Amino acid sequence: MSMLFGVASASARGHGMTSQRARDRLVATLRAERITDPRVLDVIRTTPRHLFIDEALAARAYENTALPIGLGQTISQPWVVARMTELLIERGVPGRVLEVGTGSGYQAAVLAQLVGTVYTVERIEELLRKTRRLFRAMKFGNIRTRHDDGNIGWPDEAPFDAVVLTAAGESVPRALCEQLADGGVLVAPLGPAGNQRLTRFRREGDEWAREEFEAVSFVPLLGGLG
Ligand code: SAH
């Protein structure tokens, strides 16, 4: 994946804001906040997050915080991306992963370096156009994108070994449950605004095991196209 670093913009590099030191510091922060999976920490260490945000915000790219990406949306906080990824791959690396909420593409890019193929759906076309360009520039060959309402999943490509929602709802849309393979894992922020928790479901036939993790704050899972 060394190609990834070929597209770092000259101006950002010039300011030293994309330095490996900044990424190493971010990884140290994530470790201090109980991210332990070395595979996840390695990918965060090598993924140029500054490319997923506006250049005006590049100086803040390696802070452990969510940042605006336009159209009322945000790039998720690195800790949240790391934690969701850790929860997804903990008991085996999934081959095919469905992500609902492409946004900046950062979560998809992190996943794509760990799993087989990422299928990511975004409802706001303008965001998706920009993110597609970035995926192409970074030469990701295993990320497929779709402009659609993620509530309906991606029926033509189902079933998926894992599903991840990066926008919050009160419950998991039925179609997404149906598109999860037997033995698969689904991770989502669930709950009303102000009271969301990372939640993981494992499917064993018709049995669904549910576990709750940390409190989080995500933008809402909306319906229809943006
Ligand atoms: N994974 C993204 C997080 C972006 S924020 C990242 O790493 O940057 C959540 C995204 O979910 C937003 O872009 C929002 O437009 C999108 N979203 C919300 N509801 C959606 C839906 N029903 N279908 C697809 N995308 C949705």
Boltz pocket constraint, residues with backbone or C-beta under 6 A from the ligand:
constraints:
  - pocket:
      binder: B
      contacts: [[A, 73], [A, 74], [A, 75], [A, 76], [A, 100], [A, 101], [A, 102], [A, 103], [A, 104], [A, 105], [A, 106], [A, 107], [A, 108], [A, 121], [A, 122], [A, 123], [A, 124], [A, 127], [A, 148], [A, 149], [A, 150], [A, 151], [A, 166], [A, 167], [A, 219], [A, 220], [A, 221], [A, 222], [A, 223], [A, 224], [A, 226]]
      max_distance: 6.0
